[in-house]
Amino acid sequence: MSVTGARPFLKPILESPGRQRRHTLPASEFRPLNPQDAISVFEIEREAFISVSGECPLHLDEVRHFLTLCPELSLGWFEQGRLVAFIIGSLWDEDRLSEGALTLHKPHGHTVHIHVLAVHRTFRQQGKGPILMWRYQQYLRCLPYVRLAVLMCEDDLVPFYKKSGFKVLGPCSITVAHLTFTEMQYAIGGHALMRRNSQF
Ligand SMILES: CC(C)(COP(=O)(O)OP(=O)(O)OC[C@H]1O[C@@H](n2cnc3c(N)ncnc32)[C@H](O)[C@@H]1OP(=O)(O)O)[C@@H](O)C(=O)NCCC(=O)NCCS
C-alpha cells in the first residue's frame, strides 16, 4: 500500500492519544510541585536563567531538595498537564536573607523565602507571572505560621515585584558570582486575620 493510501488508516491511531489527553488532563491546574516535577522546573530555569547569565536560582539537586523538604511552599501552573510557570519557596528563620537561605529550609521559620518565580518562555507576556504570584500570596495567607515572604531579585525586576505588593528592603547581602540583588518583602496578613477570628 502506498504511503498516501495508508494515511486514512494511520490517522485515527495518531490522533487518539491527543484526544485522550484533552479528556483526561485539565486545561489549567494549580498545584504544589513534587520531586517528580524537578526536571520540568529545571528545563524552564535553564532557558530563563542559565542561557542568559550562566547562573540560576536553584540547580537541579537544589530543586529536588526543596521539593522534597517543603513541597507545600511551591506552586506550579499546569496547562494540559504541562508545567508553564512555577514558584519555589522554603522557610527561613530571619526577616532578612543571608547566604544560608540559598540552600537551607528552616522548618520553624516564619518567613517564606521565594527562591524563584519563572514562566515558560512561550507563555510569557500573558500576565501569568503576576497571576501565579497572586495565587501564591493568597495561599500563604492560609498558612498560620507564615508572616513574611522575602525574595532577592535583580534591579530591573523591582517594579515587577512592587506591582505584586512587595516593598524594597535595600541591597541584599547575598551575591552570586558577579550578580548583586535587591531584597524585597511582602507582609502576609493571614496570621493577623487568624488572631482576629480566634477571639470568637
Ligand atoms: C519575570 C517573569 C516571571 C514575568 O512573568 P510574565 O508572565 O512574563 O509577566 P508579564 O509579561 O505578564 O508582565 C507583567 C509585568 O511585568 C513586567 N515584566 C515582565 N518581565 C519583566 C522583566 N524581565 N523585567 C522587568 N519587567 C518585566 C512587564 O513589563 C509587565 O509590566 P506591565 O504590567 O507594566 O505591563 C517572566 O518573564 C520570567 O519567567 N522571566 C524569566 C525568569 C525570571 O526572570 N524570573 C524572575 C526572577 S526569580
PDBQT file of the ligand as one rigid body, heavy atoms in Angstrom, charges set to zero:
ROOT
HETATM    1  C1  LIG A 301       9.693  37.813  35.012  1.00  0.00    +0.000 C 
HETATM    2  C2  LIG A 301       8.552  36.878  34.615  1.00  0.00    +0.000 C 
HETATM    3  C3  LIG A 301       8.251  35.928  35.786  1.00  0.00    +0.000 C 
HETATM    4  C4  LIG A 301       7.308  37.723  34.315  1.00  0.00    +0.000 C 
HETATM    5  O1  LIG A 301       6.208  36.860  34.040  1.00  0.00    +0.000 OA
HETATM    6  P1  LIG A 301       5.247  37.147  32.784  1.00  0.00    +0.000 P 
HETATM    7  O2  LIG A 301       4.079  36.259  32.889  1.00  0.00    +0.000 OA
HETATM    8  O3  LIG A 301       6.029  37.029  31.537  1.00  0.00    +0.000 OA
HETATM    9  O4  LIG A 301       4.839  38.637  33.084  1.00  0.00    +0.000 OA
HETATM   10  P2  LIG A 301       4.098  39.635  32.091  1.00  0.00    +0.000 P 
HETATM   11  O5  LIG A 301       4.741  39.635  30.757  1.00  0.00    +0.000 OA
HETATM   12  O6  LIG A 301       2.668  39.353  32.108  1.00  0.00    +0.000 OA
HETATM   13  O7  LIG A 301       4.460  41.028  32.711  1.00  0.00    +0.000 OA
HETATM   14  C5  LIG A 301       3.884  41.603  33.835  1.00  0.00    +0.000 C 
HETATM   15  C6  LIG A 301       4.606  42.916  34.060  1.00  0.00    +0.000 C 
HETATM   16  O8  LIG A 301       5.989  42.678  34.426  1.00  0.00    +0.000 OA
HETATM   17  C7  LIG A 301       6.879  43.302  33.508  1.00  0.00    +0.000 C 
HETATM   18  N1  LIG A 301       7.998  42.397  33.250  1.00  0.00    +0.000 N 
HETATM   19  C8  LIG A 301       7.912  41.162  32.742  1.00  0.00    +0.000 A 
HETATM   20  N2  LIG A 301       9.129  40.611  32.638  1.00  0.00    +0.000 NA
HETATM   21  C9  LIG A 301       9.995  41.530  33.082  1.00  0.00    +0.000 A 
HETATM   22  C10 LIG A 301      11.417  41.552  33.225  1.00  0.00    +0.000 A 
HETATM   23  N3  LIG A 301      12.183  40.502  32.889  1.00  0.00    +0.000 N 
HETATM   24  N4  LIG A 301      11.991  42.660  33.743  1.00  0.00    +0.000 NA
HETATM   25  C11 LIG A 301      11.222  43.714  34.096  1.00  0.00    +0.000 A 
HETATM   26  N5  LIG A 301       9.878  43.757  33.980  1.00  0.00    +0.000 NA
HETATM   27  C12 LIG A 301       9.277  42.677  33.496  1.00  0.00    +0.000 A 
HETATM   28  C13 LIG A 301       6.056  43.525  32.262  1.00  0.00    +0.000 C 
HETATM   29  O9  LIG A 301       6.554  44.623  31.522  1.00  0.00    +0.000 OA
HETATM   30  C14 LIG A 301       4.682  43.784  32.799  1.00  0.00    +0.000 C 
HETATM   31  O10 LIG A 301       4.560  45.110  33.200  1.00  0.00    +0.000 OA
HETATM   32  P3  LIG A 301       3.194  45.915  32.967  1.00  0.00    +0.000 P 
HETATM   33  O11 LIG A 301       2.209  45.286  33.933  1.00  0.00    +0.000 OA
HETATM   34  O12 LIG A 301       3.563  47.309  33.315  1.00  0.00    +0.000 OA
HETATM   35  O13 LIG A 301       2.833  45.717  31.557  1.00  0.00    +0.000 OA
HETATM   36  C15 LIG A 301       8.880  36.061  33.344  1.00  0.00    +0.000 C 
HETATM   37  O14 LIG A 301       9.204  36.961  32.316  1.00  0.00    +0.000 OA
HETATM   38  C16 LIG A 301      10.038  35.089  33.524  1.00  0.00    +0.000 C 
HETATM   39  O15 LIG A 301       9.821  33.946  33.886  1.00  0.00    +0.000 OA
HETATM   40  N6  LIG A 301      11.268  35.536  33.255  1.00  0.00    +0.000 N 
HETATM   41  C17 LIG A 301      12.450  34.690  33.382  1.00  0.00    +0.000 C 
HETATM   42  C18 LIG A 301      12.706  34.290  34.817  1.00  0.00    +0.000 C 
HETATM   43  C19 LIG A 301      12.803  35.471  35.756  1.00  0.00    +0.000 C 
HETATM   44  O16 LIG A 301      13.467  36.458  35.466  1.00  0.00    +0.000 OA
HETATM   45  N7  LIG A 301      12.166  35.337  36.947  1.00  0.00    +0.000 N 
HETATM   46  C20 LIG A 301      12.175  36.352  37.979  1.00  0.00    +0.000 C 
HETATM   47  C21 LIG A 301      13.360  36.263  38.863  1.00  0.00    +0.000 C 
HETATM   48  S1  LIG A 301      13.244  34.935  40.030  1.00  0.00    +0.000 SA
ENDROOT
TORSDOF 0
